[in-house]
Amino acid sequence: MNLCDLKINESAIIKNINLKGIKKRRLYDMGFINGEKIEKVFDSIFKDPSCYKIKNTFIAVRHEDALNIEVSYE
């Protein structure tokens, strides 16, 4: 299951990030680490980007990037 599959107010655990380079590094720097809990908080008008809560921080993630973040339910 991918991060973009979460519904609003659903939470999951990050399992894997299938990105490379600077995008992957930026996500790591913001707390997107395997085993970390993440919750979908809000969708923008066209569902791109979506807002997620991780480590008490709200972060907007583009749909194309959320497709590459694997999660599983707690």
C-alpha positions in Angstrom: 0.0 0.0 0.0 1.2 3.5 -0.8 1.1 6.7 1.3 -1.4 8.2 -1.2 -3.9 5.3 -0.5 -4.5 6.6 3.1 -7.8 8.3 3.7 -8.1 11.5 5.8 -7.4 10.8 9.5 -6.0 7.3 8.8 -2.5 6.5 10.1 0.1 4.0 9.0 3.7 3.0 9.5 6.3 3.9 6.9 7.9 0.7 5.5 10.0 1.8 2.6 10.8 4.9 0.5 11.3 4.0 -3.2 12.9 7.3 -4.2 16.5 8.3 -4.9 18.8 11.2 -4.6 17.8 14.6 -3.1 14.1 13.7 -2.8 14.8 10.7 -0.6 17.3 12.7 1.5 14.8 15.6 2.0 12.1 13.1 3.1 14.6 11.5 5.6 15.5 15.0 6.9 11.8 15.7 7.5 11.3 12.5 9.5 10.2 10.0 6.9 12.0 7.0 8.3 11.1 3.4 8.2 8.9 2.5 11.2 7.7 6.0 11.8 4.0 6.7 12.2 2.3 9.0 9.7 -1.2 10.3 9.4 -3.1 11.8 6.5 -4.6 15.1 7.6 -5.8 17.0 4.6 -6.2 16.8 0.8 -5.9 19.9 -1.4 -8.6 20.7 -3.9 -7.2 18.4 -6.6 -5.7 15.9 -4.1 -2.2 17.1 -5.0 -0.4 17.8 -2.7 -1.8 16.1 0.4 -0.9 17.1 4.0 0.5 14.5 6.4 1.4 14.7 10.1 4.7 13.0 11.1 6.5 13.7 14.4 4.1 16.5 15.3 4.9 18.3 12.0 2.6 18.9 9.1 4.2 18.3 5.7 2.7 18.6 2.1 3.7 15.7 -0.1 3.1 15.5 -3.9 1.0 12.6 -5.2 3.9 11.5 -7.4 6.2 11.2 -4.3 3.5 9.6 -2.1 3.1 6.8 -4.7 6.7 5.9 -3.9 6.3 5.7 -0.1 5.2 2.2 1.1 3.2 2.1 4.3 1.2 -0.5 6.2 -1.5 -0.2 8.8 -0.5 -0.3 12.4 
